[in-house]
Amino acid sequence: MIAMAIALSAFLGGCQSIQTGNTASEADNEQIIRDFVAAWSRLDADELAGYFTEDGTYFNMPLQPVSGRDNVREYIRNFLQSWDKTDWEMVTIVAQDDLVFAERIDRTVIGGRKVDLPCVGVFEMENGRIRVWRDYFDVATFANATRPEEEPAQ
């Protein structure tokens, strides 16, 4: 995990900064993402969509991106319907300019099944809101955890 933070720091240090005319500081952007991650435990699609700009985009890799706050709200609402609860553990967070990297473990119960999913979210911020969120995770980890148990052989 520390290696991930060092790698992200080195990466961010060598990147051209993404400037969008943001009025929020790096510390503000980091706190906004910390708040966003914590908000998931309330399973409230309206609250979560409120963190996005009006034209915000959510890339839930490897699926197609969803753009526009209202579309993001409905997209989130659709998959929250099957969730019993969730708690996202922040492992590492790094902010530079308008860019925030957040490494997490998303601990979710879906239809009574526990899913611990390591993820990395990359957030492009604009004026205190999420303009773009790209979320990366191993689809096989999720699929294996949510796959129905096979019935015993007869």
Secondary structure, 3 states (H helix, E strand, C coil): CHHHHHHHHHHHHHCCCCCCCCCCCHHHHHHHHHHHHHHHHHCCHHHHHCCEEEEEEEEECCCCCEECHHHHHHHHHHHHCCEEEEEEEEEEEEEECCEEEEEEEEEEEECCEEEEEEEEEEEEEECCEEEEEEEEECHHHHHHHHCCCCCCCC
